[in-house]
Amino acid sequence: MSKIVTARPSFQGDLMLRRIDRLPSGLKGADAIDGKLVVAHSETGHDHVIDSRNARMLIDATNAFIAYLDVGATTELTHMRSFDTHAPLTLEPGIYEVRRQREYVPEGFRRAED
């Protein structure tokens, strides 16, 4: 069953999404791969993706833990794994901040791996 993302944070694995009022400045657009935007890449191949026809993803070049989705039509953020998968999140038209969980290691912070 899909959960609808609201102003309160919603989670899918190591991702947190929340609606925001406007995009910050200085963002760069992300390219789609085979019609999908990879919101979070997984080294084990179970990426979190959204249909590029319904949204655009914008990257904050100064912070690898934050991205933004500008959603033009209702769509789902899906988890590309056939087993032990995270439920899809339904995104209504609007702007979303996407934060990637991080963890501390002796070398500093790194992205958490789902």
N, C-alpha and C positions, 0 to 999 in steps of 0.2 A: 504494500500500500504506500502511496506517495504522500509526503508531508508537504504542505504549502509553507513557504518561507514568509515570515512576517518581519516586523521591525525588531522583534526579539530574535536573538541569535538562534540559528538552526545549524545542525552539525551533520556532516557526512564523513565518517572516518576521521582523518586528521584535518578536515576543513571546517571552518566556521564561516557562515554566510549571514549577513544582515542587510536589510534595506537601508539605503541612505538617500538624502535629498538631492545631492548633486555630486558630480565627479570633481576630484581635485585637478589642478592643472599639471602639465608636464608629463602626461601619460603617453605611452606608445602602444599602438594596436598590435595584437598578436595574430599570427597567421593560422588559418585553419588547415587541418590535415584530413583529407578524405571527407570533407564536409563537417568535421567535428573540431571544436575548440578544446584543447586539453587544458582544463582548469588546474589540474594537479597531476603531474607525471609520477608514475610509480616505477621504481627500478625493477619490480617483479612483474610488470605488465598489466596491472589492474588500474589503469588511469581513471580519473574522474573527468567526464566529458559532457559537452553540451552541443546541441545542433547549431552550427554556424549560420544557418538561415534565419534563426530566431534571435540571435544575440551577437554582440561583439565583445571581445575581451580586451581589456586595457591593462598594461603592465606599468607598475611604478619601478622605474629603473634604479631607484635609490634604495629599494627595500624588497628583497627577494621573497619576503613572507606575506606580501600584500598584492592583490590584483583586484580588478573591478570587472563587473559584467553589466553591460547596458542591454537590457532585454527588451526587445520590441514586440514579441508575441509570446504567449504562454508556452513554456517549454519545460523539459525536465533535465536536471543534472543527474547523470547516471554513473554508476560504478561498473567498470568493465571487467567483471570477474564472474564466472559462472557458478561459483560456490562461495559460501560464507560472504555474500555480498551485502553492501549497505543499501538500504532502501533508497529509491529515487527521491529527489527533492523537486517539487513543482515550483517554478519561478514565474510569477505573473509579470507583466510589463513593468519596468522600473529599473532602478540602479541598485546594484548590490556590491558591497565590499566583501571580498573573499580573503580570509586570513588562513595561512598554513601554520599548523602547530609546529613549534620548535622545541628542541631539547638541548640541554647544555652538555658539552663534552669538553675535555681538557683544552682543546684547541679553540674553543669558543662555542657559539651557537650553530646548530645545523637544523635542517628541516627534519621533522619527525617522519619516520617511514611507517606507513600504514600497513 
